[in-house]
Amino acid sequence: MVTAESGAITARYRETDGERLLEFEADGESAAIAQNIEGYAMLKVRPTADGDELERYYGFEMALDHAAELLGVAPKELPVPEEAADMGM
């Protein structure tokens, strides 16, 4: 697991057997972006890593926008660990 922080926002990137996961936490709120382990499928935005899918996106920037909305912050405030920077199609 790799962690990045920016202000009150913490990002955690990890890989499971089936997914790449980028999880965000800020002020008691959370959001997660998931992609298949091969790294070529659409991104799924969820309220938590194990939560139900809210929306799918091709682009990482759009997924980050949605995650930021769930956290109530601006997308530019989200710290993205280098290992997760290539998520999206």
ChimeraX attribute file (.defattr): number of C-alpha atoms within 10 A of each C-alpha:
attribute: neighborCount
match mode: 1-to-1
recipient: residues
	/A:1	9
	/A:2	14
	/A:3	16
	/A:4	15
	/A:5	16
	/A:6	12
	/A:7	9
	/A:8	10
	/A:9	19
	/A:10	18
	/A:11	21
	/A:12	19
	/A:13	21
	/A:14	15
	/A:15	15
	/A:16	9
	/A:17	7
	/A:18	11
	/A:19	15
	/A:20	21
	/A:21	24
	/A:22	28
	/A:23	23
	/A:24	28
	/A:25	19
	/A:26	19
	/A:27	10
	/A:28	7
	/A:29	13
	/A:30	21
	/A:31	23
	/A:32	27
	/A:33	30
	/A:34	29
	/A:35	22
	/A:36	18
	/A:37	14
	/A:38	9
	/A:39	15
	/A:40	12
	/A:41	16
	/A:42	19
	/A:43	27
	/A:44	22
	/A:45	27
	/A:46	23
	/A:47	19
	/A:48	19
	/A:49	18
	/A:50	9
	/A:51	11
	/A:52	11
	/A:53	16
	/A:54	10
	/A:55	13
	/A:56	18
	/A:57	18
	/A:58	15
	/A:59	13
	/A:60	19
	/A:61	14
	/A:62	16
	/A:63	25
	/A:64	23
	/A:65	16
	/A:66	23
	/A:67	25
	/A:68	20
	/A:69	13
	/A:70	18
	/A:71	21
	/A:72	13
	/A:73	14
	/A:74	13
	/A:75	17
	/A:76	11
	/A:77	13
	/A:78	24
	/A:79	17
	/A:80	22
	/A:81	15
	/A:82	11
	/A:83	13
	/A:84	17
	/A:85	10
	/A:86	9
	/A:87	23
	/A:88	21
	/A:89	13
